[in-house]
Amino acid sequence: MDHRMTRPCERSSKTSRSYFAAISVCLGLSVGALSPSTAQTWPTARPVKVIVPSAPGGSSDPLARLMAEELGGALGGNFVVENRPGANGNVGASYAAKAEPDGYTLLFSWPGTLISAVTMYKAKPFHPINDFEPIVLIGSIPNVITVDAKLPIHSLSDLTAYAKKNPGKLNFGSTGSGSSWHLAAELYKKVTGVQMVHVPYTSPAAVNKDLIGGDLQAVFPGTMAIASLVKDGRLRALAIMSDTRTSVLPDVPTTKELGFPELESTTWFALLAPKGTPPEIIKKVNQTVNVLLTKPALQEKMANLGYTLMGGTPQQLTDYMKTEIVKWGEVVEFSGAKID
């Protein structure tokens, strides 16, 4: 089943620029076009906290800080990233969910915190849809199937054959149970029927160190996390888990090209607000982000970071999250991962 987000308008061309221009026309986007009093005064009263539920310096930080800067410039306010790590993102997301719904606290988050954790946790301190106002999808980065370059594995079919011939002898690393790295591998196992051993770590650097050192044989990270190691020949990228190639590793085929369209795994990033935040503010942020995504300068910055631009309406984000909860819930159940 294809779980990608339904786009708000048909693409008018293959370029991001023309696509987001089409979104602007379709949605009638115009930053500053709203007149309700709440939207007029916000966000000038005080800084807007953009909660990032991970430690500073993580892979999500560059995009979060870029969007905070762009939103501040577009809306004339001060948007400040505040890192609140802990418990697979639950600490920061719970803080945001309980914040005053006045528009001065936003959450910048991703599937590991918002989606897979719904199934993994027996008791989760918040629900990603019931306790938040979804605002907008910003961008996504695909996972990539990667192996130690010293192995006699040069393609996705090689990996599958090798894993079936050596059940349970391949170790794959991740940044933790329920992380995108972990569940991308579990999806691969589920689709192909292979057996591999999951070894969780707490940081990408630790995973890459043991992968290069030979303690791990495979990893399924976001492209930017291992692009440099692939380019210098220490790791071998076999497939991009997407339907389109990435500019970061343009020579690596996609899983769709290789006949596995169901092997799609991307880490997407979105903005949300506490439930009850005024709809004028939700609309204003949504419109602003969609307009920003049409700007060539921002498109170039995001492309350099390896992101595919997304955008769309709050309802589309809501629908997409519901679909993702079902899709990755099935993968979590397959993996047996649980956190009480």
N, C-alpha and C positions, 0 to 999 in steps of 0.2 A: 504493500500500500504506500502511496506517495503522501508523506505527511508534511510537505512544504506548505508554507503560508499561501493562501489565495491572495493574489495581488489585487489592489483596489482598481486598477485600470489595466487594460491590455497594453503591452509594451508597444510604443510607436516606432522603436528601433532597438538595435542590440546594445546601444550604449547606455551606461548609467545616467549620463547627463540628460539624454532625451527622455529616458524612462521617468526620471524624477520630475522633469519638467511636465510630463504628462500627468503625474500624480498631483502636481500643483494646480493644474487646470481642472482636473477631475474633482478635487476636494475644495476648490476655491480658496487655496491657501494664500494668506497675506498676513505676514507678521505685523502685529499692531492694529489689525482691523477690528478687533473686538472692543466693545464699548461698555460692558457691565462694570460697575464700580470696583468690584473685587479685582478683576483683571487689570483695571486701569492703575490701581495703586501697587499691586504686586509686580515685581519683586524688590521694590526700592526701600522698604522699611528696615530690613536687616539682611544679612547674608543668607542665602539659600544653601542648606547643607545637602550635599549629594553623598549619601552613605554608600560606601563600597565595602561589602562584607568580607574583605580579605585583607591581608597585611600589605603595607606599602611595598611598592616595587614588584608586585605580582604582574602576571600577564594582562590582567584587566586594567591596570592603572593607566597605561598610556591613553587608551580610548576614553576612559572616564574623565581624565584631566583635560583631554582635548575637547570633549563635549561640554564640560563645565566652562571652559574658556570661551567656547563658541556661543553658548547660551548666554553667558554674561555679556558678551559683546552685542549680541542681537537684541537682548531684552533690557539692557541698561542696568542690570543688577550685578551682585557679587555672588557667584556660584562657587562654593568651596567644597572640594573633595574631603571627606572625613572617613578614614579607614577604621573599621570596627570588625576585626577578624575573630574567628572562633567557632567551633562546632559546625564545621562545613558550611559556614555562612549564616548559621541560625542566629548567632549573636547580633550581627549587624542588621539582618533582615527583621528580627524581632523588635529591635530598637526602632527601626523605621516604621514598622506596622503600628507601634504604640505611640508614635509621635503625634503632636497636635496636627490635625488635618487642615492646615492653613496655607499650604503651598511652600512653606519654608523648610520642609524636609522631603527629599526625594530619595528613591532607592535605585541604584545602578546595579543590576544583577544579571544572572545567567542560569542555565539549566541545572547545574549541580546543586544550587541553593533552592531554586524555584520549582524544579520539576522532579528529578529522580528522588529527592528527599521526601516527597509526598508519600512514596511507597516504602522507602527504606526505614523511615522513623515510625515506630509504634505510636508515639505521641509527639507531634510536631507543634512548636509554640505558635505557629501562624499558618494560614493557608494562603498560597500565592494569589488566588483569585478572590476569595471571600474577604480577606483582610487588606487588600490593596485595590487601588484604582489603576489598572494597566494604562499606560500612556502611549508608548511607541517602541517599536523595534528599531534598533539603531544599525546594527551590522552583525555579521557572523564570520566565523573563521572555520574552515573545515578541518576535521581530523585527517591524519595521514597514517597509513599502515607502513611501518618502518621496521627494519631488521638490522642486526649487526652485519656490517659489510663483509666480515670474514666468513659468514655462513654461505654455503652453496645455494643460495636462494636469490633469484634474480627477477622474479615476477610473483604476482598474487597466486597464480596457479601453482608455482613452485612451493610457496609457503603452505598452501593448503595440502599439497601432496606430502610435504615434509612433516607437517604436523600430524597427519593421519598415519604416517609410517612410524612416527615417534610420539605416540599419545602420552601426554603428561610430562614430556621432557623439555618442552619449550616454556621458559619463564617470561612473562610480560610484566613490565612495570607500569605503575600509574601514580598519580599524585593523591591517591586515597580512594577508599571504597565509595562508590557513587559518583566519582568525578567523571568528567567527560572522557578522559584517557581510559579509565576503567570500563565504562559502559560501551565505548566504541569497540573495545576488544571483545566484550561479552556479546555484542551484536554480531560481530564476525564469527564467534564461536557458535552462536545460535543458528545463523544462516548456513554455515558450512559443516557443522557437526564435528568440528575438531575439538581436541582437549588441550588446554594450555593452563599453566599455573599462574595465578595472579599474585604479584608481590607489590603491596602498597607502600608508597613512600610519602614524605611530607613536602617535598619540593621537586620541581622539574630538574634542578641541577643534580640532585641525588640520583634520580632515575637515569639521567644521561651518563653520569659517572660510572654507574654499574653496568650500563648497557655497553659502553665503550670498553670497560674492563672485562667483559665476558660473563659476568654474573647473570645478566639478562640477555635474552636473545631477540626480543621484540618489544615494540612500544607503539601506541596509537595516539599520539599527542596532536595538539593544534599545530598547524604548519610552521608558525614562527618559532615555536619552541625548539625545533630541531633543524631548521632550514640551513643554518651555517654548518652543522655537522654533516648534513647530506652533501652540501656543496664541496666540502673539503675531503669527502670520500670515506669518512669514518662510519657513517650510517648509510643504509640504502633505502630509499623511499620506493615503495612498490605501487601504491595507489592512493589517490586523493578520494576521501569518502564523501563525494559530492557528485552532482551532475554536470559541473563545469570545472575546468581546470583553474588553477590559481596562478597569479602572476609571480608569486614567491617561488614556486617550483613548476615552471611552465612545461617542462618536459615529462612530468609524471602524469600518467593516464588516470582517469577517474574510474571509480568502481562501476559507474554506469557504462562507460566505454568498454569495460572488461566483462560486461554481461551480468553485473550484480547491482541493479538500480536500488534494491532494498538495503544495500550496505551504505546508507547515507547517515552521516553523523557530523553535525556542526555544533560549535559552541556559539550561541547567539547572545547578544547583549541587549538589554532593554531598560527603559526608565519606567518606574512605577511610583505611586504616591500613596500615603495612608488612606484607607477607606474613609470617604466623607469629604475628601478634598474638593473644594468648589469646582463644578464642571467647567466654569469659565477658565480656570487655571489649567485644568487638564487639557482643554482644547487649545489654549494658548501655547503650552509647551509642545503639544503634538504638532501643531501647525509650524511652530518655529523649527523644530527638528527636521520636519519634512522639507521645509524651505532650505535649511542649511545643507541638507543632503544633495541639493541641486547645484551647490557652489563648487566649481572646478577645483579651487584651492583645497577645500575639505576632502573632496573626492580623491585628490592626489595623496593627501596625507594618510587617509584611511587605506588606500591601495598600497602605499609603502609599508604600512603595518600589517598587511596581509588580509584586510577585511573586505568582505562583499557588502555593499550598502543594501539596506532593507527599507525601513520606513513603513508607512501605512497608517491605518486608523487605530484608535484604542480598541474598538470591537474586534479588529483583525488580530491584535495581540492577544486579546482574551480567548478568541477561538483557537489561535495557534497554541497557546499554553494548554488548553484543554486537550487538544490533539496530542501534544507532546507528553502530557501526563499519562495518557493511555499507552502511547508507543513505548516510552521508556519505563513505565510501570511493568510492562510485560518483560522487558529485558532485565530489570531488577529482580523480578520473581524468578526468571530463568537462572540468574547468577546466584541466587540465594543470599544476596547481601542484605543484612538487616542491622539496624542500630536501635537498641531499646532506649 
